[in-house]
Amino acid sequence: MLSDPIADMLTRIRNATRTFKETVDVPASKFKEELAKLLVQEGYVASYERLLPEGQKFDVLRLTLKYGAKREQVIKHIERISRPGRRAYVSADNLPRVQRGLGVAVVSTSKGLLADHDARKQGVGGEVICVLW
């Protein structure tokens, strides 16, 4: 049993990009699907799909990873910030700027999962889930 399924998802993505895998499968949930959708919108992942592989009981999210023209990694760093043992909440004024705006902080707000720049525009704070660049 996993105590932090979001950290597991981020670790699977990190490990897959380090070994230049085309796709990575992650156990599915609504929250993880929203996170995958945000990663696609921000340009860090090429696409995702929810499917039920043959012989399995549970859905999985299959993320198609993205690489540069010369096989350089698009996701150079991905890190979980808010953990089950230590939650990290911030107001709209204190949202982190990742790599001076070149990276993204994923924030869980009352309006759903948002990138830090969208949360700043809408004036909402929330729980900082992860940062990546």
Secondary structure, DSSP 4 states (H G I P E B T S, - for coil): --S-HHHHHHHHHHHHHHTT-SEEEEE--HHHHHHHHHHHHTTSEEEEEEE--TT-SS-EEEEEE-B-TTS-BS---EEE-SBTTB--EE-GGG---GGGGTSEEEEEETTEEEEHHHHHHHT--EEEEEEE-
